[in-house]
Amino acid sequence: MLNRTAVLAQSFLVAASFAVPSFAADDAALKKDMTSVIALQGLPCGQVVAVKVNGDNDYACTCKDGNRYRVHMNAAGRVVVEKQK
């Protein structure tokens, strides 16, 4: 019984160590995507350095130059970028 518990604990530890890098990769891709969306709207940003997920298709982005934007999808299915104070 003790062996099974030890093996199970090791399995969870190994699985968790593989999961952490995938979250970091998704975060970098999300930042790059948000940078592109903001630039396509013609708004100043440069590079998104932080993204907070507010909900489904709703993000709060902070740019390297200090600008903050909310990127979300409206009821018509269009992407909207709003400058935040």
N, C-alpha and C positions, 0 to 999 in steps of 0.2 A: 504494500500500500504506500509506503514511504517512497519507494522508487517511482511509482506512477506519479505521485505529487511532484517530485523533483523533475521528472521528465516533462510534465505539463508546464511547470514554472519556467523551465528552460525554453520550451517551445514558444511560450508567450513573450519571453524576453527577446528571442531571435526575431519573431514576427514584428515586435514593436520597433526593433532597431532598423528593420527594412522599411517600415512605414514612415519614419521621420523624414528621410530624404525625399520621399515622394511628395510630402506636403510642401517642402521647400521648393521643389521644382514647380509645383502647381502655383505657388505664390509668385515666383518669378515670371511665369507665363501670364498670370493674371495682371501683374503690374505692366508688363509689356503690352498686353491687349488694351488695358485702360489708357495707357499713354497714346496708343494709336487712335482710340475712339475720341479722346479729347482733341488730338491734333486734327483729325478729320472734321471736327466741328469748328476749326479755326480759332481755338482758344489757346492762350499761352499756358505752357506747362513745362516743357522741356523733357522731364522724366518723372513718372509716378514713383514715389519712394515708399508709400504705404497705402494699403487698401484694406478697408473694413467692410465685411459683407453684412449689409443691413437686412437682407432678405433675398428672396428669389429674384434674380435680375435687378438688384438694387445694391449699389456700392458707394461708399464714401472714399474718395481718393485725395491724397495729399501729394502735391508736386514738389520737386526739388527747389523750385523758385518760391515756394510758400503758398501758392494758390491752392485752394481746396474746392473740389467739385463733387457733386452727387451725380452719378451715372445710373440711370434706370430706364425701364421700358414703360411707355405710357399705355393707356387702354387700347390705342390703335395699333400697338405693336411696334412703335417707332422708338429708337434710342434717343433719350433726352439727356443733355448734360447741363446741369444748373450750377452756376458759381455760388459757393457758400461763403458766408462772412467769417 
